[in-house]
Amino acid sequence: LWATSAGLRTSLHSDEDDGFLIHLSGSKTAVLIPPEESDQDPQRLEELMALRWRSGTLEDLYLGDAPAPIAGAYTRLVAKLEPGDVLYIPKRWLHDVESQTATLSLALRFRPPPASPHCRGK
């Protein structure tokens, strides 16, 4: 369960598991960057991860007329979440989330069960 105040930013990161962000109250925005953008070479990932330590809003870093030069070079998907919205975040997708108001969200992460040796696909 995530309870945040207005203006709080969860800086750029990825998760090792797929997940759903179930948004319960308030307004927040998420910027997502697909792994194809960060997995091309270690330097690209290092450049992107430098955004983790930069202060500013999502508008300043990714979305405005003059985003950070690093961010401007990459594909970015934007999700604006309101109460009742659910955001699917695939594993390894970089994401940076900012609350516009006080918010309450539930994060559910999961990974598929390992393949059973007794089951075979056709």
Backbone hydrogen bonds, N-H to C=O, Kabsch-Sander energy under -0.5 kcal/mol:
donor,donor_aa,acceptor,acceptor_aa,energy
2,W,105,S,-3.5
3,A,1,L,-0.5
4,T,2,W,-0.5
4,T,103,T,-1.9
7,G,99,S,-3.2
8,L,5,S,-1.9
10,T,97,V,-3.2
11,S,9,R,-0.9
13,H,95,H,-1.6
18,D,110,F,-1.1
19,G,89,I,-1.5
20,F,108,L,-2.8
21,L,87,L,-2.9
22,I,20,F,-0.7
22,I,106,L,-3.3
23,H,21,L,-0.7
23,H,85,D,-2.9
24,L,22,I,-0.5
24,L,104,L,-2.5
25,S,104,L,-1.7
28,K,81,L,-1.8
29,T,98,E,-2.9
30,A,79,A,-2.9
31,V,96,D,-2.7
32,L,77,L,-3.0
33,I,94,L,-2.7
37,E,34,P,-1.7
38,S,34,P,-0.8
39,D,35,P,-2.9
44,R,41,D,-0.6
45,L,41,D,-1.7
46,E,42,P,-2.4
47,E,43,Q,-2.5
48,L,44,R,-2.4
49,M,45,L,-2.8
50,A,46,E,-1.1
51,L,48,L,-2.0
52,R,49,M,-1.4
53,W,50,A,-1.0
54,R,51,L,-1.1
61,L,57,T,-2.6
62,Y,58,L,-3.0
63,L,58,L,-1.8
64,G,59,E,-2.9
68,A,61,L,-1.2
72,G,68,A,-2.4
73,A,69,P,-0.7
73,A,70,I,-1.0
74,Y,71,A,-1.8
77,L,32,L,-2.9
79,A,30,A,-2.7
81,L,28,K,-3.5
81,L,79,A,-0.6
84,G,23,H,-2.8
85,D,82,E,-2.3
87,L,21,L,-2.4
88,Y,86,V,-0.5
89,I,19,G,-3.2
89,I,87,L,-0.5
92,R,15,D,-2.7
93,W,90,P,-1.7
94,L,33,I,-1.8
94,L,92,R,-0.5
95,H,13,H,-2.7
96,D,31,V,-2.1
97,V,10,T,-2.0
98,E,29,T,-2.8
99,S,8,L,-2.6
100,Q,27,S,-2.4
100,Q,98,E,-0.5
101,T,27,S,-1.5
103,T,4,T,-2.1
104,L,25,S,-1.7
105,S,2,W,-2.5
106,L,22,I,-2.9
108,L,20,F,-2.8
108,L,106,L,-0.5
109,R,107,A,-0.5
110,F,18,D,-2.7
119,C,116,S,-1.3
